[in-house]
Each structure stands twice: as C-alpha cells, then as structure tokens.
Amino acid sequence: MFLIAGLGNPSSRYEKTRHNIGFDVIDAVSDRYNIEVKEKKAKALCGSGFIEGQKVLLVKPQTYMNLSGDSISALTNFYKLDPARELIVIYDDISLDPGNIRIRKKGSAGGHNGVKDIIAKIGTDQFPRIKVGVGAKPENWDLADYVLSRFSQGERRLVDEAAAESVEALALMVQGRIEEAMNLYNRKKTVKESNDGNSL
C-alpha cells in the first residue's frame, strides 16, 4: 500500500492558499480516482482506494503544517510502511514557478517546515515527494504571509495544470515508474504572463 500525503493547513481560512497546494493535489486525485477523503484517523482526513490497481491511502493532515509529521509517522507505523518505497509526500515549493513540479526520490526539507517535521518524526529523508511550484516570495513580503496568500487568476490556472500533472505522475510512481515520471515532469516550464498581469 502507498500512503500519499498532501500537506496543507486545515479550515476554510487556508483553502486555495499557496501552502495548501498539497491538499489541492489530493483533491484532484480524489476526483480522478473516486476516492473519498473523509475518514478521521491519526489527526488526518484519510481515504482508501486504488490508483492504477495499486492500493493507496490518501492523507490530508489536520494538525497544521508545522506538525505534519504527527499524522504521517502514526500512519506509517500503524501500517508498517517503508517510507522509501511506500510513502509519497506532496507539498508547495517557492523555488519553482507556478506550473512546474519536481519529483524527487529523497532529500532534505529545503526549508519547508512541514517536510522538516515529517523527516524528524519518521526518522528519515528517504521518501519520494512531488514539489509543486508556487512562485518565489516578492522582495518586500514576509515568507509566512506569502505562503498563506492566494494565487492570481493566471497563476491559479497554472497550478491547477500542475496539480493535474501531479496526478498523472502519481499514477506512474505507484506502478514503480518513478524514473519515467521524473523524465516526463521534471522539466522547467517558462512562466506565462497571467491575464491580469499581476503575480499576486
């Protein structure tokens, strides 16, 4: 079984913010594969189902971002999962432009507090992840304010496309085809000008 966790903050206050793109991808997976993510388990909303014949547990931690590891560690322990082979984490990345995704087999948190907490609590950084670009912080913005801000209309279109690509990448990853997913989706896209001309 694969545990597929999208990171974000609970409550409607944070819906569709940059930091919640992990939740958005889980919602896209839920829609594509008809998996309801409503069961409350280990401080998370969970849903069991199948992606391309592989059993999966979709997870949206409800602990707030900085404590994401609580749910992930509890669930990986309960199901006796090997993070390197059976855990996939999806989260926002400010070093990537909107519309871009990056698939990695392992690695550091790169300054992302949710991922930092997961690594600390499961005791390893050896797990695959999909990083979804949300754009760099403008010079005069506080980082916390920026990641909790919402996308412009043009950016939203790009991140929705990236979410759809993430679903396609997941379908390959759960079939053991992570290299193929990386080759297909780890390509840099040029930034398109949004309709309203604003980056925020």
C-alpha positions in Angstrom: 0.0 0.0 0.0 1.1 3.6 -0.7 0.5 6.4 1.7 0.1 9.6 -0.4 0.1 12.7 1.8 -0.7 16.2 0.6 0.4 18.9 3.0 -1.6 22.0 4.0 -3.4 23.7 6.8 -7.0 22.8 7.9 -10.0 25.1 7.9 -11.6 27.2 5.1 -9.4 30.1 6.1 -6.5 28.5 4.3 -8.2 26.9 1.3 -6.5 27.5 -2.0 -3.5 29.3 -0.5 0.0 28.6 -1.8 0.8 26.5 1.3 -2.2 24.3 0.6 -1.3 23.1 -2.8 -0.7 19.6 -1.4 -4.3 19.4 -0.3 -5.4 20.6 -3.8 -3.5 17.7 -5.4 -5.1 15.2 -3.0 -8.5 16.7 -4.0 -7.5 16.2 -7.7 -6.5 12.6 -7.0 -9.7 12.0 -5.1 -11.8 13.3 -8.1 -9.9 11.3 -10.7 -10.0 8.0 -8.9 -13.3 8.5 -6.9 -11.6 8.2 -3.5 -13.5 9.9 -0.7 -11.1 11.6 1.8 -13.4 11.9 4.8 -12.3 9.3 7.4 -10.7 10.8 10.5 -7.6 8.8 11.5 -4.3 9.8 13.2 -5.1 13.5 13.2 -5.8 13.4 9.5 -8.5 13.1 6.9 -8.0 9.8 5.0 -9.4 7.9 2.1 -8.6 4.4 0.8 -8.9 3.3 -2.8 -6.9 2.3 -5.8 -4.7 4.1 -8.4 -3.9 2.0 -11.5 -4.6 -1.2 -9.5 -2.4 -0.2 -6.5 -4.0 0.2 -3.1 -3.5 3.7 -1.7 -4.3 5.7 1.4 -4.8 9.4 0.6 -4.0 11.6 3.6 -4.6 15.3 4.5 -3.0 16.0 7.9 -5.2 18.2 10.1 -2.5 19.3 12.5 -1.4 22.5 10.8 1.6 22.4 8.6 4.4 22.5 11.2 3.2 19.3 12.8 2.6 17.3 9.6 4.8 14.6 10.9 2.4 13.6 13.7 -0.1 12.1 11.2 2.5 10.7 8.8 4.6 8.9 11.4 1.5 7.5 13.1 0.1 6.1 9.9 3.4 4.8 8.5 3.9 3.0 11.9 0.4 1.6 12.0 0.5 0.2 8.5 4.2 -0.8 8.9 5.1 1.0 5.7 8.7 1.6 4.3 8.9 5.3 3.6 11.4 4.8 0.8 9.0 2.5 -1.1 5.5 3.3 0.2 5.3 7.0 1.1 4.8 9.9 -1.3 4.5 13.5 0.1 3.2 16.4 -2.0 3.9 20.0 -1.0 4.5 23.6 -2.1 7.9 24.8 -3.3 8.7 28.6 -3.5 11.8 27.9 -5.6 9.7 26.7 -8.5 7.5 28.9 -10.7 3.7 28.2 -10.8 3.0 25.4 -13.3 6.2 23.5 -12.5 6.5 20.3 -10.5 9.6 18.4 -9.4 9.7 14.7 -8.4 12.5 13.6 -6.1 13.2 10.2 -4.6 14.6 11.6 -1.4 16.2 14.7 0.1 16.3 17.4 2.7 13.3 19.6 3.8 14.8 22.5 1.8 13.4 24.9 4.5 9.8 23.6 4.3 8.6 23.2 7.9 6.0 20.5 7.2 8.6 18.3 5.5 11.1 19.1 8.2 8.6 17.8 10.8 7.9 14.6 8.8 11.7 13.9 8.5 12.2 14.4 12.2 9.2 12.2 13.2 9.7 9.3 10.8 13.5 9.4 11.2 14.5 9.5 7.5 14.5 11.8 4.5 14.5 8.8 2.2 11.0 9.1 0.7 9.7 10.2 -2.7 8.0 13.5 -3.0 6.3 15.8 -5.5 7.1 19.5 -5.1 4.6 21.9 -6.7 5.8 25.3 -7.7 4.0 28.3 -6.1 6.4 31.1 -7.1 9.2 33.0 -5.3 8.4 35.4 -2.4 8.4 39.0 -3.6 11.2 41.0 -2.0 9.0 43.1 0.4 6.9 40.2 1.6 7.1 38.2 4.8 7.5 34.5 3.9 4.7 33.4 6.3 2.3 35.9 4.8 3.3 34.9 1.2 2.8 31.2 1.6 -0.7 31.9 3.1 -1.6 34.2 0.2 -3.8 33.1 -2.7 -2.8 32.9 -6.3 -3.7 35.4 -9.0 -6.2 34.1 -11.7 -3.4 33.4 -14.1 -1.3 31.6 -11.5 -4.3 29.6 -10.4 -4.7 28.2 -13.9 -1.0 27.2 -13.9 -1.1 25.5 -10.5 -4.3 23.6 -11.5 -2.4 22.3 -14.5 0.4 21.3 -12.3 -2.0 19.5 -9.9 -3.3 17.5 -12.9 0.2 16.7 -13.9 0.9 15.6 -10.3 -2.0 13.1 -10.5 -0.5 11.7 -13.7 2.9 11.5 -12.1 1.5 9.7 -9.1 -0.1 7.1 -11.4 3.4 6.3 -12.7 5.0 6.4 -9.2 2.7 3.8 -7.6 3.5 1.5 -10.5 7.2 1.7 -9.7 7.9 4.0 -12.7 9.4 7.0 -10.8 12.2 7.5 -13.2 9.7 7.7 -16.1 7.7 10.3 -14.0 10.9 12.3 -13.4 11.8 12.3 -17.0 8.3 13.4 -18.1 7.6 16.1 -15.5 10.9 17.5 -14.1 11.2 19.9 -17.0 11.2 23.6 -16.4 8.3 25.5 -18.0 8.6 29.1 -18.9 6.4 31.5 -16.9 3.3 32.6 -18.9 2.0 36.1 -18.3 -1.2 35.9 -16.3 -4.4 37.5 -17.7 -4.4 40.3 -15.1 -0.7 40.9 -15.3 -0.2 40.5 -11.5 1.9 38.0 -9.7 -0.2 38.1 -6.6 
